[in-house]
Amino acid sequence: MFTISDSQTDDLVRSFNIEVKMLQEGYIPKSVEEHLKVSIRTVGSPIFSCASFVGMHDIATEDCFHWVSSEPKMVQALSVILRLVDDLQSYEVIFLILYTLKYDNI
């Protein structure tokens, strides 16, 4: 189990580093697909899905951990949904801040 979470942690940190590098270089992805290639990894769904089995004690077998760590379509879909919801919420907050700054001074 620890090797599974270690590899997922490595992948998560590697993806965060790629996002930071893109930000520092001022790089803006050309498409949603390009954005999701990196940002979908930073949602952390695989590692949190794996961690959710830890509290199940005897119910969760080693096969459960291997299944989740193989990132089945269900975990991939969860990652996409969480990333897009997070991006949408971030966009809404930025929009509200800019709107308030612009029209609050009228």
C-alpha positions in Angstrom: 0.0 0.0 0.0 2.8 2.5 0.8 4.4 2.0 -2.6 1.0 2.9 -4.2 0.6 6.0 -2.2 4.3 6.9 -2.7 4.0 6.8 -6.4 0.8 8.7 -6.3 2.4 11.4 -4.1 5.4 11.6 -6.5 3.0 12.1 -9.4 1.0 14.7 -7.5 4.2 16.7 -6.6 5.6 16.4 -10.1 2.3 17.8 -11.5 2.4 20.7 -9.1 5.9 21.5 -10.2 4.8 21.5 -13.8 2.0 23.9 -13.0 4.3 26.2 -11.1 6.8 26.2 -14.0 4.0 27.1 -16.4 2.9 29.9 -14.1 6.4 31.3 -13.7 7.0 31.2 -17.4 3.6 32.9 -18.0 2.6 29.9 -20.2 -1.1 29.7 -21.0 -2.4 26.3 -22.3 -3.8 26.5 -25.9 -6.8 24.3 -25.2 -8.8 22.8 -22.4 -7.3 19.4 -23.2 -3.8 20.7 -22.8 -4.8 22.3 -19.5 -6.3 19.1 -18.3 -3.3 17.0 -19.1 -1.5 18.6 -16.2 -4.2 20.1 -14.0 -6.2 16.9 -13.7 -3.3 15.3 -11.9 -3.2 18.1 -9.2 -6.8 17.4 -8.1 -5.4 14.4 -6.2 -8.4 12.1 -6.9 -6.3 8.9 -7.1 -4.4 9.5 -3.8 -7.6 10.6 -2.0 -9.5 7.7 -3.4 -6.8 5.4 -2.1 -6.8 7.1 1.2 -10.5 6.7 1.6 -10.0 2.9 1.7 -7.6 3.2 4.6 -10.5 3.9 7.1 -12.3 0.8 6.0 -9.9 -1.5 7.7 -10.8 -5.2 7.0 -13.3 -4.4 4.3 -10.7 -2.9 1.9 -8.4 -5.5 0.6 -5.1 -5.0 -1.2 -7.0 -5.6 -4.5 -9.1 -2.4 -3.7 -5.9 -0.4 -3.4 -4.5 -1.8 -6.7 -7.8 -1.2 -8.5 -8.0 2.5 -7.4 -4.3 3.1 -8.1 -4.8 1.8 -11.7 -7.0 4.9 -12.1 -10.2 3.3 -13.5 -12.5 5.4 -15.6 -14.5 6.3 -12.5 -11.5 7.9 -10.8 -10.6 9.6 -14.1 -14.1 11.0 -14.5 -14.0 12.2 -10.8 -10.7 14.0 -11.5 -12.2 15.8 -14.6 -15.3 16.8 -12.7 -13.4 18.1 -9.7 -10.9 20.0 -11.8 -13.6 21.7 -13.9 -15.7 22.6 -10.9 -12.7 24.1 -9.1 -11.7 26.0 -12.2 -15.3 27.3 -12.6 -15.4 28.4 -9.0 -12.1 30.2 -9.3 -13.3 32.0 -12.4 -16.5 33.1 -10.6 -14.6 34.5 -7.7 -12.2 36.4 -9.9 -15.1 37.7 -11.9 -16.9 38.9 -8.8 -13.8 40.6 -7.5 -13.2 42.4 -10.8 -16.9 43.4 -11.0 -16.9 44.7 -7.5 -13.7 46.7 -8.1 -15.0 48.2 -11.3 -18.6 49.1 -10.2 -18.1 49.7 -6.5 -16.3 52.9 -7.3 -19.2 54.5 -9.2 
